[in-house]
């Protein structure tokens, strides 16, 4: 379910809640995000009911339930942790590298050749070098997308002396300012589209900090709790990660439905976070 509060989102929320909310409000804030995810999922089910018919039979096998032993708990916990570290490390490394490039490349310093060399390197860090070979063998469409991305970067409006990350944030500012999301968090949201595990690392790169405590202190100084909650609502409701998009495409067997799912999540995220932030301002809570 795209609106589920997954472990990757939970990591981001705990990090932000620890920075901006005290021990009294923190658990309530996190619990409210769970409630929001359930509410939006239920509303989505009601809205979509009858619009998308599934003709495939639904069969699920329920195994017998047994109380787990301590050994099973430890082995399962270690297996999940190991799998997460193996999967997430590449995404985090590649995502932080991408944020660093955008934060340190001013207008006019990038070129299509350099960026197209960087793309296979990032793919290699995420998926392994066998994927790079396949990428280079079937790179026609991806190279075209890369060239288009470079062209968009080099033609972004704004001051030519600032970094690409700053200009991307300024470009999307008119859209996300009504939700109270500043440009630094906007850039983090863009990279969070790849995987939510990247968000915290990208914030450290954007703020040019290495200590997580320093990142939390900077967040507490630059945004209000209302802005933080609006950001978390947006993070909760927009596309979880590219893996989810790939799963939706595989299960639905429809590119149209996949694009609809991504667009639907973005609309929900913007509407809910904007209504919350503007409502809080009207009530004098910002």
KACOR-V793560 format. One record per backbone hydrogen bond with DSSP energy under -0.5 kcal/mol. NH is the residue of the N-H (numbers start at 1). CO is the residue of the C=O. If there is no record, write none. Layout:
# KACOR-V793560
NH,CO ; NH,CO
This chain:
# KACOR-V793560
4,1 ; 6,4 ; 10,6 ; 11,7 ; 12,8 ; 13,9 ; 14,10 ; 15,11 ; 16,12 ; 17,13 ; 18,14 ; 19,15 ; 20,16 ; 21,17 ; 26,22 ; 27,23 ; 29,25 ; 30,26 ; 31,27 ; 32,28 ; 33,29 ; 34,30 ; 35,31 ; 36,32 ; 37,33 ; 38,34 ; 39,35 ; 40,36 ; 41,37 ; 42,38 ; 43,39 ; 44,40 ; 45,41 ; 46,42 ; 47,43 ; 48,44 ; 49,45 ; 51,48 ; 52,48 ; 53,51 ; 55,53 ; 59,57 ; 62,60 ; 63,61 ; 73,69 ; 74,70 ; 75,71 ; 76,72 ; 77,73 ; 78,74 ; 79,75 ; 80,76 ; 81,77 ; 82,78 ; 83,79 ; 84,80 ; 85,81 ; 86,82 ; 87,83 ; 88,84 ; 89,85 ; 90,86 ; 91,87 ; 92,88 ; 93,89 ; 94,90 ; 95,91 ; 96,92 ; 97,93 ; 98,94 ; 99,95 ; 100,96 ; 101,97 ; 102,98 ; 103,99 ; 104,100 ; 104,101 ; 105,101 ; 106,104 ; 107,160 ; 107,162 ; 109,106 ; 115,111 ; 116,112 ; 117,113 ; 118,114 ; 119,115 ; 120,116 ; 121,117 ; 122,118 ; 123,119 ; 124,120 ; 125,121 ; 126,122 ; 127,123 ; 128,124 ; 131,128 ; 132,128 ; 133,129 ; 134,130 ; 135,131 ; 136,132 ; 137,133 ; 138,134 ; 139,136 ; 143,139 ; 144,140 ; 145,141 ; 146,142 ; 147,143 ; 148,144 ; 149,145 ; 150,146 ; 151,147 ; 152,148 ; 153,149 ; 154,150 ; 155,151 ; 155,152 ; 156,153 ; 162,159 ; 164,102 ; 164,105 ; 165,102 ; 167,163 ; 168,164 ; 169,165 ; 170,166 ; 171,167 ; 172,168 ; 173,169 ; 174,170 ; 175,172 ; 176,172 ; 177,173 ; 179,176 ; 180,177 ; 181,176 ; 182,180 ; 186,182 ; 187,183 ; 188,184 ; 189,185 ; 190,186 ; 191,187 ; 192,188 ; 193,189 ; 193,190 ; 194,191 ; 195,191 ; 198,195 ; 199,196 ; 201,197 ; 202,198 ; 203,199 ; 204,200 ; 205,201 ; 206,202 ; 207,203 ; 208,205 ; 209,204 ; 212,210 ; 214,211 ; 215,211 ; 216,212 ; 217,213 ; 218,214 ; 219,215 ; 220,216 ; 221,217 ; 222,218 ; 223,219 ; 228,224 ; 229,225 ; 230,226 ; 231,227 ; 232,228 ; 233,229 ; 234,230 ; 235,231 ; 236,232 ; 237,233 ; 238,234 ; 242,194 ; 245,241 ; 246,242 ; 247,243 ; 248,244 ; 249,245 ; 250,246 ; 251,247 ; 252,248 ; 253,249 ; 258,254 ; 259,255 ; 260,256 ; 261,257 ; 262,258 ; 263,259 ; 264,260 ; 265,261 ; 266,262 ; 267,263 ; 268,264 ; 269,265 ; 270,266 ; 271,267 ; 272,268 ; 273,269 ; 274,270 ; 275,271 ; 276,272 ; 277,273 ; 278,274 ; 279,275 ; 280,276 ; 281,277 ; 282,278 ; 283,279 ; 284,281 ; 285,280 ; 286,280
